[in-house]
Amino acid sequence: MSQKQRYIRQTGLTRFGPEGQKKLENGSVLIVGLGGLGIPAAQYLNSMGVGTLGLVEQDAVELHNLQRQVLYDEKDVGRPKLEAALEKLRQQNTETNFKTFDTFLTKDNALNIIKGFDLVVDATDNFATRYLINDACVILKKPFVYGALHGFEGQVAVFNQQDGPTYRCLFPNPPDSDEIPNCDENGVLGVLPGIVGTLQALEAVKVLTGVGEVLSGKLLLYDGLIQSTQKINLKAIPENKNTTKLNTSYDVSECTTIHSVTADEFIFHHGKGELQLIDVRTEREFKNHHLDGANNIPLRELESSLERINFNMPVYLICQSGQRSKIAFEKLRKHHPEAILFNVSGGMANLSLHVGTD
């Protein structure tokens, strides 16, 4: 089989060429998680010719996975994901060197596993592993490609790339364990992981080859309902680069840093007029529907519009699903640590089930 012919569609690109292909061939990527994000990332990195792919997974295929984890089929239900994925990825590209890890990533094995790869694709669905990946990558000086899902929204960024920010520069500490349920618990539109996981694969290719502009220092926000993207600038916080050892525990339930209110709690306070509500969605989303009394300050404009917020009274932050408002919470707390801030859990998607909108 002619490998030259196999990759001719990308080696023919002026800005990529045979040099870019050689860098992929010499590169190694660790994919943590073979679910909704990990599957498209693995398929594209494998098909494009990344020389070594590491796969970390210990779950089994379940029927409800098939809606979004499209490498698996009905015959795979009950099989270990690692086994099923490896079988099919090998059929896709026999030249790839696979290194498999039939385990979940833990503080006891993370450093040993990650150290053998050029970069990590975080395809997990929980905060604990995300912070573990971040800290291990900081210690080992490895970049990692972050992806996250919630409902109809996704996020992508590259952390710890050269002098760029780490994940803790975005979220310094984990929220409560029930802040962001995984997609098995809270739902996700089947096609969305494919979009976000593919974007993660693209960022991994850019990191390995040096082609294009890597999403370092920027957080890409994707809204599938209105096909919109935003980029939020992130600043590197030097002390977050000083990690020298892993935490003794990555149990997110031990940390409570983002104060959130449920839909019922918010409705109670909103009805009494005891708050100011900042809607950090885009102007387009806000005009489409919003809550009475809400002040629209899009997330990307938040830090340049602080004068529009009265920090002498409680500030409630809302977006579509609770993701962007969490970022807004951290940004406002950085500038006004004394302020009383609340994140509205589940955002407009949740509140629309409880209250009327304009």
Summary of the structure (lengths in Angstrom):
residues: 358
radius of gyration: 21.0
end to end distance: 60.3
largest distance: 71.1
contacts: 1201
relative contact order: 0.11
helix: 41%
strand: 19%
